[in-house]
């Protein structure tokens, strides 16, 4: 739908119990400016009244949670909907007179931006039940990921405080492996493992079916490097088992969520397309689908998709003294993170991607910049795959 098809622009500043609606016609005249209850009947009545002036567009400042009901009611009535991002809303507010921050002014800013700056609007999110459910699962998974990171950081902090050599052994993913967490939950840490002895620890690991031979050897080698006991060690090792147990529980919950996402998207053609590309699993594929709103045809080209994701460089030029490019700071965070993570995984496990990453590092780019370059390169391939519904082909990235 184009702006020429719209006759009434409704800005809705959403709230928990009530919203504020402001409607403008083509000439910028106010047609409606009132508080609105968070109630289907009230929202429907308002939209029906404004429909008497022509085709209505409803624009909200928050498409999720408290903004979900107005969007659902509007869609059920055949009213098109859109979303004005917070950054665009703040910039628009600076263009208008006044500095007050009220619900009434915010609603006017949303309606004015929709009328005068239609290019600032974004898709209001999926109206498909599968994508809506997927978004809820993805949000829950993000919360669990943050919670897991907090627990892991606390675990590392306790080990670093009491036994730095032991903490160094658990670098990278080693700290979150099932075998490591099981050992820490059972023995508590270096002191408990030293008291048991390496042979008993190995026997316990075998009885539990853990593949931990090498990590146990490394742990005891590190334990032997420190002869003193740091104050607070006993208390730390009484806490570590519960932290390790919490991390294991969160990992199990995330595995269950991944299985639930896979069942939800079972048979979805785009899931098969995306996961055929190295570095993209079910969780990353679901975030890419959510980032593009389930339909890549919303984007005119791969460059448009890359710019939307925030992985395309931004040109800076002023006269003859300033000229160059810098990394984008904005973009759709969910999509940007998904593309970055998949590129990072590919750079370590996919030979053509590894070669491309190394070439960028040899050109003087830092790690993150090289990964962004790879993500931008892969974005072209992803766009083509989604648009044509084709599986990944190795020579695509090489080209």
C-alpha positions as CSV (number, residue, x, y, z in Angstrom):
1,X,0.0,0.0,0.0
2,X,1.3,3.5,-1.0
3,X,0.7,6.8,0.8
4,X,-1.7,7.7,-2.0
5,X,-4.0,5.0,-0.9
6,X,-4.4,6.5,2.6
7,X,-6.8,9.2,3.7
8,X,-6.4,9.1,7.4
9,X,-3.2,8.6,9.4
10,X,-3.8,7.5,13.1
11,X,-0.9,7.8,15.5
12,X,-1.4,5.6,18.6
13,X,0.8,6.1,21.7
14,X,0.2,2.8,23.4
15,X,-0.1,2.3,27.1
16,X,-0.9,-0.5,29.6
17,X,-4.5,0.5,30.4
18,X,-5.1,3.3,27.9
19,X,-3.7,4.7,24.7
20,X,-3.8,8.2,23.1
21,X,-4.9,8.4,19.5
22,X,-4.3,11.3,17.2
23,X,-5.7,11.2,13.6
24,X,-4.7,13.6,10.7
25,X,-6.2,13.9,7.2
26,X,-4.2,14.6,4.0
27,X,-4.0,18.3,4.8
28,X,-2.7,17.7,8.3
29,X,-5.9,18.7,10.0
30,X,-6.8,16.9,13.2
31,X,-9.7,14.5,13.0
32,X,-9.4,12.8,16.3
33,X,-7.4,13.6,19.5
34,X,-8.5,11.6,22.5
35,X,-7.4,9.0,25.1
36,X,-8.5,5.5,24.2
37,X,-9.1,2.5,26.5
38,X,-7.1,-0.7,26.1
39,X,-10.3,-2.3,25.0
40,X,-11.4,-4.0,21.8
41,X,-14.7,-2.2,21.6
42,X,-13.2,1.3,22.1
43,X,-10.5,0.7,19.5
44,X,-13.0,-0.7,17.0
45,X,-15.4,2.2,17.6
46,X,-12.6,4.7,17.0
47,X,-11.4,3.0,13.7
48,X,-15.0,2.7,12.4
49,X,-15.6,6.4,13.1
50,X,-12.4,7.4,11.2
51,X,-13.2,5.1,8.4
52,X,-16.0,7.5,7.4
53,X,-13.2,9.9,6.2
54,X,-11.6,7.3,3.9
55,X,-8.9,4.7,4.1
56,X,-7.2,4.5,7.5
57,X,-3.6,3.7,8.4
58,X,-2.9,2.8,12.1
59,X,0.6,3.5,13.3
60,X,1.9,2.5,16.8
61,X,5.1,3.1,18.7
62,X,5.3,-0.4,20.1
63,X,4.1,-3.4,18.1
64,X,4.5,-6.0,20.9
65,X,2.9,-6.6,24.3
66,X,0.7,-3.6,25.0
67,X,0.5,-2.7,21.3
68,X,-0.7,-6.2,20.2
69,X,-4.4,-5.7,20.8
70,X,-4.8,-2.5,18.7
71,X,-2.9,-4.1,15.8
72,X,-5.0,-7.3,15.9
73,X,-8.3,-5.3,16.0
74,X,-7.1,-3.1,13.1
75,X,-6.1,-6.2,11.0
76,X,-9.4,-7.9,11.7
77,X,-11.1,-4.8,10.3
78,X,-8.9,-4.7,7.2
79,X,-7.1,-1.5,8.4
80,X,-3.4,-1.5,7.4
81,X,-0.9,-1.1,10.2
82,X,2.6,0.1,10.6
83,X,5.2,0.8,13.3
84,X,7.3,3.9,14.0
85,X,10.7,2.9,15.7
86,X,11.6,4.9,18.8
87,X,14.8,6.4,17.2
88,X,12.7,7.7,14.3
89,X,10.1,9.0,16.7
90,X,12.7,11.0,18.7
91,X,14.2,12.5,15.6
92,X,10.8,13.5,14.3
93,X,9.8,15.1,17.6
94,X,12.9,17.4,17.3
95,X,11.5,18.7,14.0
96,X,8.3,19.8,15.6
97,X,7.8,22.8,18.0
98,X,7.8,22.2,21.7
99,X,9.8,20.0,24.0
100,X,7.0,18.5,26.2
101,X,6.9,14.8,26.6
102,X,3.2,13.8,26.9
103,X,1.1,10.9,25.5
104,X,-0.9,13.5,23.5
105,X,2.2,15.0,21.8
106,X,3.7,11.5,21.2
107,X,0.5,10.4,19.4
108,X,0.7,13.6,17.3
109,X,4.3,13.0,16.5
110,X,3.5,9.4,15.3
111,X,0.6,10.6,13.1
112,X,2.7,13.5,11.6
113,X,5.6,11.2,10.9
114,X,3.3,8.7,9.2
115,X,1.8,11.5,7.0
116,X,5.0,13.4,6.2
117,X,7.7,10.8,6.5
118,X,6.2,7.5,5.3
119,X,9.7,6.1,4.6
120,X,10.4,6.1,8.4
121,X,7.6,3.5,9.0
122,X,8.4,-0.2,9.5
123,X,6.4,-3.4,9.3
124,X,4.3,-3.8,12.4
125,X,5.3,-7.4,12.8
126,X,3.9,-10.8,11.8
127,X,0.2,-11.3,11.7
128,X,0.8,-15.0,11.0
129,X,0.1,-17.3,14.0
130,X,3.3,-19.3,13.5
131,X,5.5,-16.3,13.3
132,X,3.8,-14.7,16.3
133,X,4.4,-17.9,18.3
134,X,7.9,-18.0,17.1
135,X,8.5,-14.5,18.3
136,X,7.4,-15.4,21.8
137,X,9.7,-18.4,21.8
138,X,12.6,-16.4,20.5
139,X,12.1,-13.7,23.2
140,X,12.0,-16.4,25.9
141,X,15.2,-17.9,24.5
142,X,16.9,-14.5,24.6
143,X,16.0,-14.1,28.2
144,X,17.4,-17.5,29.0
145,X,20.6,-16.7,27.1
146,X,21.1,-13.6,29.2
147,X,20.4,-15.5,32.4
148,X,22.9,-18.2,31.4
149,X,25.6,-15.6,30.6
150,X,25.0,-14.0,34.1
151,X,25.5,-17.4,35.8
152,X,28.6,-18.3,33.7
153,X,30.2,-14.9,34.6
154,X,29.5,-15.5,38.3
155,X,31.0,-19.0,38.1
156,X,34.1,-17.7,36.4
157,X,34.4,-14.8,38.9
158,X,34.4,-17.2,41.8
159,X,37.0,-19.5,40.2
160,X,39.2,-16.6,39.2
161,X,39.1,-15.2,42.7
162,X,40.0,-18.5,44.4
163,X,42.0,-20.5,41.8
164,X,43.0,-18.5,38.6
165,X,44.9,-21.5,37.0
166,X,41.8,-23.7,37.3
167,X,39.6,-20.9,35.8
168,X,42.0,-20.7,32.8
169,X,41.5,-24.4,32.1
170,X,37.8,-23.7,31.5
171,X,38.3,-21.1,28.8
172,X,35.8,-20.7,26.0
173,X,33.0,-23.3,25.7
174,X,34.8,-25.7,28.2
175,X,33.1,-24.0,31.1
176,X,29.6,-24.8,29.9
177,X,30.2,-28.4,28.7
178,X,27.9,-31.0,30.3
179,X,30.9,-32.9,31.7
180,X,32.5,-29.7,33.3
181,X,29.2,-28.7,34.9
182,X,28.6,-32.2,36.2
183,X,32.1,-32.2,37.8
184,X,31.7,-28.8,39.4
185,X,28.2,-29.7,40.7
186,X,29.5,-32.9,42.3
187,X,32.9,-31.7,43.7
188,X,32.4,-27.9,44.0
189,X,35.8,-27.0,42.6
190,X,39.6,-27.5,42.9
191,X,39.6,-28.2,46.7
192,X,36.9,-30.8,46.4
193,X,38.6,-32.5,43.4
194,X,42.0,-32.5,45.1
195,X,40.5,-34.1,48.2
196,X,38.9,-36.9,46.1
197,X,42.0,-37.5,44.0
198,X,42.3,-37.9,40.3
199,X,41.6,-41.6,40.2
200,X,38.3,-41.3,42.1
201,X,37.3,-38.4,39.9
202,X,38.0,-40.3,36.8
203,X,36.1,-43.3,38.1
204,X,33.1,-41.2,39.0
205,X,33.1,-39.6,35.6
206,X,33.1,-43.1,33.9
207,X,30.3,-44.2,36.2
208,X,28.2,-41.1,35.1
209,X,29.0,-41.8,31.4
210,X,30.9,-38.5,31.1
211,X,33.6,-38.1,28.4
212,X,35.9,-35.9,30.5
213,X,39.3,-37.7,30.5
214,X,41.2,-34.8,29.0
215,X,39.5,-32.0,30.9
216,X,40.1,-33.9,34.2
217,X,43.8,-34.2,33.4
218,X,43.9,-30.5,32.6
219,X,42.0,-29.6,35.8
220,X,44.4,-31.6,38.1
221,X,47.4,-30.1,36.3
222,X,46.0,-26.6,37.1
223,X,45.2,-27.7,40.7
224,X,48.8,-28.6,41.2
225,X,50.0,-25.2,40.2
226,X,48.6,-23.6,43.4
227,X,49.6,-24.7,46.9
228,X,47.9,-21.9,48.9
229,X,44.2,-21.6,49.8
230,X,42.7,-18.2,49.1
231,X,40.4,-16.9,51.9
232,X,36.8,-17.5,50.9
233,X,37.5,-20.7,48.9
234,X,35.3,-22.9,51.1
235,X,32.3,-20.6,50.7
236,X,32.9,-20.2,47.0
237,X,33.0,-24.0,46.5
238,X,29.7,-24.3,48.5
239,X,28.1,-21.9,46.0
240,X,29.6,-23.3,42.8
241,X,27.5,-26.5,42.7
242,X,24.2,-24.6,42.7
243,X,25.5,-22.2,39.9
244,X,26.6,-25.2,37.8
245,X,23.2,-26.8,38.4
246,X,21.4,-23.6,37.3
247,X,23.5,-23.4,34.1
248,X,22.7,-27.0,33.3
249,X,19.0,-26.4,33.9
250,X,19.0,-23.3,31.6
251,X,20.9,-25.3,28.9
252,X,18.2,-28.0,29.1
253,X,15.4,-25.4,28.8
254,X,17.1,-23.9,25.8
255,X,17.4,-27.3,24.2
256,X,13.6,-27.9,24.8
257,X,12.9,-24.5,23.3
258,X,15.0,-25.3,20.2
259,X,13.0,-28.5,19.8
260,X,9.8,-26.6,20.2
261,X,10.9,-24.1,17.5
262,X,11.8,-26.9,15.2
263,X,8.4,-28.5,15.7
264,X,6.7,-25.2,15.2
265,X,8.5,-24.6,11.9
266,X,8.3,-28.2,10.8
267,X,7.6,-28.3,7.1
268,X,8.2,-24.5,6.8
269,X,10.0,-24.2,3.4
270,X,12.2,-21.3,4.4
271,X,13.6,-23.1,7.5
272,X,14.9,-25.8,5.2
273,X,16.4,-23.2,2.9
274,X,18.1,-21.3,5.7
275,X,19.5,-24.3,7.6
276,X,21.1,-25.6,4.4
277,X,23.6,-22.7,4.7
278,X,26.7,-23.4,6.9
279,X,26.6,-21.6,10.2
280,X,22.8,-21.4,10.4
281,X,20.9,-23.6,12.8
282,X,17.3,-23.7,13.8
283,X,17.6,-21.0,16.4
284,X,19.5,-18.6,14.1
285,X,17.1,-19.4,11.2
286,X,14.1,-18.5,13.3
287,X,15.6,-15.2,14.2
288,X,16.3,-14.4,10.6
289,X,12.7,-15.3,9.7
290,X,11.5,-13.0,12.5
291,X,13.9,-10.2,11.4
292,X,12.6,-10.1,7.9
293,X,9.0,-10.5,9.0
294,X,8.7,-13.9,7.3
295,X,8.8,-12.5,3.8
296,X,12.0,-11.3,2.1
297,X,10.1,-9.7,-0.7
298,X,9.6,-6.7,1.6
299,X,13.1,-5.8,0.6
300,X,14.0,-4.5,-2.9
301,X,17.5,-6.0,-2.9
302,X,20.2,-7.7,-0.9
303,X,21.6,-4.3,-0.2
304,X,18.3,-3.1,1.1
305,X,18.2,-6.1,3.5
306,X,21.8,-5.5,4.6
307,X,21.1,-1.9,5.3
308,X,17.9,-2.9,7.3
309,X,20.0,-5.3,9.3
310,X,22.7,-2.7,10.0
311,X,25.6,-4.7,8.5
312,X,26.1,-2.3,5.5
313,X,28.8,0.3,5.9
314,X,27.7,4.0,6.2
315,X,29.4,6.5,4.0
316,X,30.7,9.7,5.7
317,X,31.6,12.6,3.4
318,X,31.9,16.3,3.9
319,X,33.7,18.5,1.4
320,X,37.2,17.3,0.5
321,X,38.5,16.8,4.1
322,X,36.2,14.0,5.3
323,X,35.5,10.9,3.2
324,X,35.2,7.3,4.3
325,X,32.9,4.6,5.6
326,X,32.1,3.5,9.1
327,X,30.1,0.6,10.6
328,X,26.4,1.1,11.0
329,X,25.2,1.6,14.6
330,X,21.5,1.0,14.0
331,X,19.5,-1.7,12.2
332,X,17.3,-4.5,13.3
333,X,19.1,-5.9,16.3
334,X,17.6,-9.4,16.1
335,X,18.5,-9.8,12.4
336,X,21.9,-8.2,12.8
337,X,22.8,-10.5,15.7
338,X,21.6,-13.6,13.8
339,X,23.6,-12.7,10.7
340,X,26.7,-11.9,12.8
341,X,26.5,-15.1,14.8
342,X,26.0,-17.3,11.8
343,X,29.0,-15.6,10.1
344,X,31.1,-16.1,13.2
345,X,30.3,-19.8,13.3
346,X,30.9,-20.1,9.5
347,X,34.3,-18.4,9.9
348,X,35.5,-21.2,12.2
349,X,33.8,-24.2,10.6
350,X,33.3,-23.5,6.9
351,X,36.5,-23.5,4.7
352,X,35.4,-20.8,2.1
353,X,34.1,-18.6,4.9
354,X,37.3,-19.1,6.9
355,X,39.4,-18.2,3.9
356,X,37.4,-15.0,3.3
357,X,37.7,-14.1,7.0
358,X,41.5,-14.6,7.0
359,X,41.8,-12.5,3.8
360,X,40.0,-9.6,5.5
361,X,42.2,-9.9,8.6
362,X,45.3,-9.8,6.3
363,X,43.9,-6.6,4.9
364,X,44.2,-5.0,8.3
365,X,40.6,-5.4,9.6
366,X,39.9,-6.2,13.2
367,X,38.0,-9.4,14.1
368,X,34.5,-7.8,14.4
369,X,35.0,-5.8,11.2
370,X,36.1,-9.0,9.3
371,X,33.0,-10.9,10.6
372,X,30.7,-8.0,9.5
373,X,32.3,-8.2,6.0
374,X,31.6,-11.9,5.9
375,X,28.0,-11.4,7.2
376,X,27.5,-8.8,4.4
377,X,28.8,-11.2,1.8
378,X,26.6,-14.0,3.2
379,X,23.6,-11.6,3.2
380,X,23.6,-11.5,-0.6
381,X,23.5,-15.3,-0.7
382,X,20.7,-15.5,2.0
383,X,18.6,-13.0,0.1
384,X,18.9,-14.9,-3.1
385,X,18.1,-18.2,-1.4
386,X,15.0,-16.8,0.3
387,X,13.8,-15.0,-2.7
388,X,14.1,-18.0,-5.0
389,X,13.5,-20.7,-2.4
390,X,16.7,-22.5,-3.3
391,X,19.1,-24.4,-1.1
392,X,22.6,-23.2,-0.4
393,X,25.2,-24.0,-3.1
394,X,28.9,-23.9,-2.3
395,X,30.0,-22.0,-5.4
396,X,27.5,-19.1,-4.5
397,X,29.7,-17.7,-1.7
398,X,32.9,-18.3,-3.7
399,X,31.6,-16.2,-6.6
